[in-house]
Amino acid sequence: MRTRVGYTGGATVNPTYYKLGDHTETVQIDYDPTQITYAELLAVFWQSHDPTSPAWSRQYRSAIFYHNEEQERIARESKQQREEALGVRLYTDIELAGRFYLAEDYHQKYYLRSQRNLFREFEAIYADTASLIHSTAVARANGYVGGYGTPQDADTILQLGLSQAATQMLLRMVGSNAIAPACPVPSPTTE
Protein backbone atom coordinates (compact mmCIF):
# COMPACT_ATOMS: atom_id res chain seq x y z
CA MET A 1 0.00 0.00 0.00
CA ARG A 2 2.83 2.37 0.90
CA THR A 3 6.60 2.49 0.91
CA ARG A 4 9.08 4.80 2.55
CA VAL A 5 12.85 4.73 2.58
CA GLY A 6 14.83 5.21 5.71
CA TYR A 7 17.32 3.83 8.17
CA THR A 8 17.10 1.10 10.81
CA GLY A 9 19.09 -1.67 12.47
CA GLY A 10 21.41 0.49 14.53
CA ALA A 11 21.60 2.39 17.78
CA THR A 12 22.50 5.85 16.44
CA VAL A 13 19.75 8.34 17.29
CA ASN A 14 18.34 10.45 14.43
CA PRO A 15 20.62 9.18 11.66
CA THR A 16 20.93 11.04 8.39
CA TYR A 17 22.35 9.98 5.05
CA TYR A 18 25.66 11.69 5.85
CA LYS A 19 25.69 10.60 9.52
CA LEU A 20 24.20 7.14 9.29
CA GLY A 21 26.14 5.66 12.18
CA ASP A 22 25.46 1.94 12.48
CA HIS A 23 22.15 1.88 10.57
CA THR A 24 21.26 0.22 7.27
CA GLU A 25 19.39 1.88 4.41
CA THR A 26 15.98 0.22 4.26
CA VAL A 27 12.55 0.30 2.70
CA GLN A 28 9.55 0.24 5.01
CA ILE A 29 6.51 -1.42 3.47
CA ASP A 30 2.89 -1.17 4.55
CA TYR A 31 0.95 -3.97 2.88
CA ASP A 32 -2.47 -5.57 2.91
CA PRO A 33 -2.03 -9.29 3.68
CA THR A 34 -5.30 -10.02 1.87
CA GLN A 35 -3.67 -8.73 -1.33
CA ILE A 36 -0.08 -9.99 -0.96
CA THR A 37 1.50 -12.24 1.63
CA TYR A 38 4.65 -11.68 3.59
CA ALA A 39 6.16 -14.67 1.75
CA GLU A 40 5.35 -13.03 -1.60
CA LEU A 41 7.03 -9.81 -0.46
CA LEU A 42 10.09 -11.86 0.48
CA ALA A 43 10.09 -13.41 -3.01
CA VAL A 44 10.39 -9.89 -4.44
CA PHE A 45 13.17 -9.14 -1.95
CA TRP A 46 15.20 -12.20 -3.00
CA GLN A 47 14.70 -11.52 -6.71
CA SER A 48 15.60 -7.84 -6.47
CA HIS A 49 19.22 -8.15 -5.40
CA ASP A 50 22.21 -10.49 -5.18
CA PRO A 51 22.90 -11.46 -1.56
CA THR A 52 25.57 -14.04 -2.45
CA SER A 53 28.49 -11.77 -1.50
CA PRO A 54 29.12 -10.02 1.80
CA ALA A 55 28.16 -6.34 1.86
CA TRP A 56 31.05 -3.93 1.71
CA SER A 57 29.42 -1.79 4.42
CA ARG A 58 26.70 -2.03 7.04
CA GLN A 59 24.88 0.80 5.26
CA TYR A 60 24.25 -1.35 2.19
CA ARG A 61 23.94 -4.82 3.69
CA SER A 62 21.20 -7.24 2.77
CA ALA A 63 18.81 -7.48 5.72
CA ILE A 64 15.27 -8.40 6.61
CA PHE A 65 13.76 -6.71 9.65
CA TYR A 66 10.85 -8.68 11.04
CA HIS A 67 8.11 -7.45 13.40
CA ASN A 68 6.87 -10.67 15.01
CA GLU A 69 7.73 -14.35 15.45
CA GLU A 70 5.68 -15.42 12.42
CA GLN A 71 7.55 -12.99 10.15
CA GLU A 72 10.84 -14.19 11.59
CA ARG A 73 9.94 -17.83 10.91
CA ILE A 74 8.85 -17.09 7.34
CA ALA A 75 11.96 -14.97 6.68
CA ARG A 76 14.33 -17.66 7.96
CA GLU A 77 12.54 -20.37 5.98
CA SER A 78 12.62 -18.28 2.81
CA LYS A 79 16.35 -17.65 3.24
CA GLN A 80 17.02 -21.35 3.76
CA GLN A 81 14.93 -22.27 0.70
CA ARG A 82 16.73 -19.68 -1.42
CA GLU A 83 20.14 -20.92 -0.24
CA GLU A 84 19.17 -24.50 -1.09
CA ALA A 85 17.83 -23.47 -4.50
CA LEU A 86 20.99 -21.52 -5.36
CA GLY A 87 23.41 -23.87 -3.62
CA VAL A 88 25.28 -20.98 -2.00
CA ARG A 89 25.38 -19.10 1.26
CA LEU A 90 23.33 -15.89 1.36
CA TYR A 91 24.72 -12.92 3.24
CA THR A 92 21.41 -11.61 4.52
CA ASP A 93 20.87 -10.70 8.14
CA ILE A 94 17.46 -11.39 9.70
CA GLU A 95 16.82 -9.17 12.71
CA LEU A 96 14.03 -7.87 14.88
CA ALA A 97 12.90 -4.50 13.53
CA GLY A 98 13.95 -1.58 15.67
CA ARG A 99 13.09 2.05 15.30
CA PHE A 100 12.71 3.17 11.71
CA TYR A 101 13.98 6.64 10.86
CA LEU A 102 12.54 8.23 7.75
CA ALA A 103 15.23 9.24 5.24
CA GLU A 104 15.47 12.81 4.04
CA ASP A 105 12.70 14.02 1.75
CA TYR A 106 14.94 14.09 -1.32
CA HIS A 107 15.48 10.31 -0.99
CA GLN A 108 11.74 9.53 -1.04
CA LYS A 109 9.95 8.45 -4.26
CA TYR A 110 13.19 8.29 -6.19
CA TYR A 111 11.77 7.25 -9.57
CA LEU A 112 8.92 9.76 -9.46
CA ARG A 113 11.32 12.58 -8.60
CA SER A 114 13.22 11.79 -11.82
CA GLN A 115 10.13 12.96 -13.73
CA ARG A 116 10.12 16.57 -12.58
CA ASN A 117 6.83 17.69 -14.19
CA LEU A 118 4.98 14.62 -12.96
CA PHE A 119 6.39 15.05 -9.45
CA ARG A 120 5.29 18.70 -9.41
CA GLU A 121 1.71 17.60 -10.09
CA PHE A 122 1.79 15.39 -7.02
CA GLU A 123 3.30 18.22 -4.98
CA ALA A 124 0.32 20.36 -6.01
CA ILE A 125 -2.14 17.65 -4.93
CA TYR A 126 -0.60 16.98 -1.50
CA ALA A 127 -0.63 19.77 1.05
CA ASP A 128 2.72 18.89 2.57
CA THR A 129 5.72 16.66 2.00
CA ALA A 130 4.74 14.19 4.74
CA SER A 131 1.37 13.57 3.07
CA LEU A 132 3.10 13.02 -0.24
CA ILE A 133 5.64 10.59 1.24
CA HIS A 134 2.96 8.53 3.02
CA SER A 135 0.52 8.48 0.09
CA THR A 136 -0.52 5.17 -1.46
CA ALA A 137 -1.18 6.91 -4.79
CA VAL A 138 2.31 8.42 -4.85
CA ALA A 139 3.88 5.05 -3.93
CA ARG A 140 2.04 3.45 -6.85
CA ALA A 141 3.00 6.23 -9.25
CA ASN A 142 6.63 5.85 -8.15
CA GLY A 143 6.43 2.17 -9.10
CA TYR A 144 4.79 2.96 -12.42
CA VAL A 145 7.55 5.44 -13.27
CA GLY A 146 10.01 2.69 -12.39
CA GLY A 147 8.34 0.57 -15.04
CA TYR A 148 6.34 -1.71 -12.79
CA GLY A 149 2.70 -2.60 -12.93
CA THR A 150 0.52 -4.12 -15.60
CA PRO A 151 -1.93 -2.79 -18.18
CA GLN A 152 -4.67 -3.67 -15.67
CA ASP A 153 -3.35 -0.80 -13.53
CA ALA A 154 -4.66 1.74 -16.06
CA ASP A 155 -7.89 2.21 -14.10
CA THR A 156 -5.89 3.12 -11.00
CA ILE A 157 -3.81 5.64 -12.95
CA LEU A 158 -6.92 7.30 -14.35
CA GLN A 159 -8.10 7.92 -10.76
CA LEU A 160 -4.96 9.69 -9.50
CA GLY A 161 -6.24 13.18 -10.31
CA LEU A 162 -3.40 14.07 -12.67
CA SER A 163 -3.53 16.15 -15.82
CA GLN A 164 -4.19 14.35 -19.09
CA ALA A 165 -0.53 14.70 -20.11
CA ALA A 166 0.73 13.25 -16.81
CA THR A 167 -1.82 10.44 -16.96
CA GLN A 168 -0.71 9.52 -20.48
CA MET A 169 2.94 9.60 -19.38
CA LEU A 170 2.23 7.15 -16.55
CA LEU A 171 0.18 4.89 -18.80
CA ARG A 172 3.16 4.61 -21.16
CA MET A 173 5.50 3.72 -18.28
CA VAL A 174 3.42 0.96 -16.67
CA GLY A 175 5.17 -2.36 -17.15
CA SER A 176 7.87 -0.89 -19.36
CA ASN A 177 10.73 -1.28 -16.87
CA ALA A 178 11.95 1.92 -18.49
CA ILE A 179 13.97 3.03 -15.49
CA ALA A 180 14.36 0.10 -13.12
CA PRO A 181 14.79 -3.27 -14.83
CA ALA A 182 16.49 -4.84 -11.80
CA CYS A 183 13.47 -5.74 -9.67
CA PRO A 184 10.92 -8.00 -11.35
CA VAL A 185 7.80 -8.36 -9.26
CA PRO A 186 6.81 -12.02 -9.30
CA SER A 187 3.28 -13.12 -10.05
CA PRO A 188 1.58 -15.02 -7.20
CA THR A 189 2.42 -18.29 -8.96
CA THR A 190 6.20 -17.82 -8.93
CA GLU A 191 8.44 -19.22 -6.19
C-alpha positions in Angstrom: 0.0 0.0 0.0 2.8 2.4 0.9 6.6 2.5 0.9 9.1 4.8 2.5 12.9 4.7 2.6 14.8 5.2 5.7 17.3 3.8 8.2 17.1 1.1 10.8 19.1 -1.7 12.5 21.4 0.5 14.5 21.6 2.4 17.8 22.5 5.8 16.4 19.7 8.3 17.3 18.3 10.5 14.4 20.6 9.2 11.7 20.9 11.0 8.4 22.3 10.0 5.1 25.7 11.7 5.8 25.7 10.6 9.5 24.2 7.1 9.3 26.1 5.7 12.2 25.5 1.9 12.5 22.2 1.9 10.6 21.3 0.2 7.3 19.4 1.9 4.4 16.0 0.2 4.3 12.5 0.3 2.7 9.5 0.2 5.0 6.5 -1.4 3.5 2.9 -1.2 4.6 1.0 -4.0 2.9 -2.5 -5.6 2.9 -2.0 -9.3 3.7 -5.3 -10.0 1.9 -3.7 -8.7 -1.3 -0.1 -10.0 -1.0 1.5 -12.2 1.6 4.7 -11.7 3.6 6.2 -14.7 1.8 5.4 -13.0 -1.6 7.0 -9.8 -0.5 10.1 -11.9 0.5 10.1 -13.4 -3.0 10.4 -9.9 -4.4 13.2 -9.1 -1.9 15.2 -12.2 -3.0 14.7 -11.5 -6.7 15.6 -7.8 -6.5 19.2 -8.1 -5.4 22.2 -10.5 -5.2 22.9 -11.5 -1.6 25.6 -14.0 -2.5 28.5 -11.8 -1.5 29.1 -10.0 1.8 28.2 -6.3 1.9 31.1 -3.9 1.7 29.4 -1.8 4.4 26.7 -2.0 7.0 24.9 0.8 5.3 24.3 -1.3 2.2 23.9 -4.8 3.7 21.2 -7.2 2.8 18.8 -7.5 5.7 15.3 -8.4 6.6 13.8 -6.7 9.6 10.8 -8.7 11.0 8.1 -7.5 13.4 6.9 -10.7 15.0 7.7 -14.3 15.4 5.7 -15.4 12.4 7.6 -13.0 10.1 10.8 -14.2 11.6 9.9 -17.8 10.9 8.8 -17.1 7.3 12.0 -15.0 6.7 14.3 -17.7 8.0 12.5 -20.4 6.0 12.6 -18.3 2.8 16.3 -17.7 3.2 17.0 -21.4 3.8 14.9 -22.3 0.7 16.7 -19.7 -1.4 20.1 -20.9 -0.2 19.2 -24.5 -1.1 17.8 -23.5 -4.5 21.0 -21.5 -5.4 23.4 -23.9 -3.6 25.3 -21.0 -2.0 25.4 -19.1 1.3 23.3 -15.9 1.4 24.7 -12.9 3.2 21.4 -11.6 4.5 20.9 -10.7 8.1 17.5 -11.4 9.7 16.8 -9.2 12.7 14.0 -7.9 14.9 12.9 -4.5 13.5 13.9 -1.6 15.7 13.1 2.1 15.3 12.7 3.2 11.7 14.0 6.6 10.9 12.5 8.2 7.8 15.2 9.2 5.2 15.5 12.8 4.0 12.7 14.0 1.7 14.9 14.1 -1.3 15.5 10.3 -1.0 11.7 9.5 -1.0 10.0 8.5 -4.3 13.2 8.3 -6.2 11.8 7.3 -9.6 8.9 9.8 -9.5 11.3 12.6 -8.6 13.2 11.8 -11.8 10.1 13.0 -13.7 10.1 16.6 -12.6 6.8 17.7 -14.2 5.0 14.6 -13.0 6.4 15.0 -9.5 5.3 18.7 -9.4 1.7 17.6 -10.1 1.8 15.4 -7.0 3.3 18.2 -5.0 0.3 20.4 -6.0 -2.1 17.6 -4.9 -0.6 17.0 -1.5 -0.6 19.8 1.1 2.7 18.9 2.6 5.7 16.7 2.0 4.7 14.2 4.7 1.4 13.6 3.1 3.1 13.0 -0.2 5.6 10.6 1.2 3.0 8.5 3.0 0.5 8.5 0.1 -0.5 5.2 -1.5 -1.2 6.9 -4.8 2.3 8.4 -4.9 3.9 5.1 -3.9 2.0 3.5 -6.9 3.0 6.2 -9.3 6.6 5.9 -8.2 6.4 2.2 -9.1 4.8 3.0 -12.4 7.6 5.4 -13.3 10.0 2.7 -12.4 8.3 0.6 -15.0 6.3 -1.7 -12.8 2.7 -2.6 -12.9 0.5 -4.1 -15.6 -1.9 -2.8 -18.2 -4.7 -3.7 -15.7 -3.3 -0.8 -13.5 -4.7 1.7 -16.1 -7.9 2.2 -14.1 -5.9 3.1 -11.0 -3.8 5.6 -12.9 -6.9 7.3 -14.3 -8.1 7.9 -10.8 -5.0 9.7 -9.5 -6.2 13.2 -10.3 -3.4 14.1 -12.7 -3.5 16.2 -15.8 -4.2 14.4 -19.1 -0.5 14.7 -20.1 0.7 13.3 -16.8 -1.8 10.4 -17.0 -0.7 9.5 -20.5 2.9 9.6 -19.4 2.2 7.1 -16.6 0.2 4.9 -18.8 3.2 4.6 -21.2 5.5 3.7 -18.3 3.4 1.0 -16.7 5.2 -2.4 -17.1 7.9 -0.9 -19.4 10.7 -1.3 -16.9 12.0 1.9 -18.5 14.0 3.0 -15.5 14.4 0.1 -13.1 14.8 -3.3 -14.8 16.5 -4.8 -11.8 13.5 -5.7 -9.7 10.9 -8.0 -11.4 7.8 -8.4 -9.3 6.8 -12.0 -9.3 3.3 -13.1 -10.0 1.6 -15.0 -7.2 2.4 -18.3 -9.0 6.2 -17.8 -8.9 8.4 -19.2 -6.2 
